[in-house]
């Protein structure tokens, strides 16, 4: 890969990091609900140390911009901003749903993939992707949050990934989806290629302009006790 990039994602119960440095990839992935804020900085230090590099050696940062948990998305964006300020680096945000589609295209021969992450409150974050040039995942519609039973369309035989299809397996069966149970949460590794393309195209932002993508209205989310 042409660019030396650090990608991070904390938008779901998974905490994921990936570093592309001198054409070698270092990565970390673990499911650690509600522990992201304690673990993310030490893990970033470790992955940089493993690669023998420092922030100043990077060309930029890639962050998972959501959708996902409001708290997790905020943690990811805030950490990315802090690192960008510290290293005088620019950033790009990558959709967590797109990252999962990117993984599906990397690991299967599918030409289309329907991604759904469990959004709680009886809803899923949803987006449909097709395989584009250079195997990049291209969204066929905007990301949305929706009650699974309201999903409409002809998806028979389409590959489906994400925790949404485990939670709502009855809907997946009704839609005749081909569910891949191995791809359930976003991996930062699959944000690197998209991030590199955005850097190549100059589609970067400064730390102050890094923005999350919540999809769901925060006011609605906060009505559920214990969530924010």
Order of alpha helices (4+ residues) and beta strands (2+ residues): beta-beta-beta-alpha-beta-alpha-beta-alpha-beta-beta-beta-beta-beta-alpha-alpha-beta-alpha-alpha
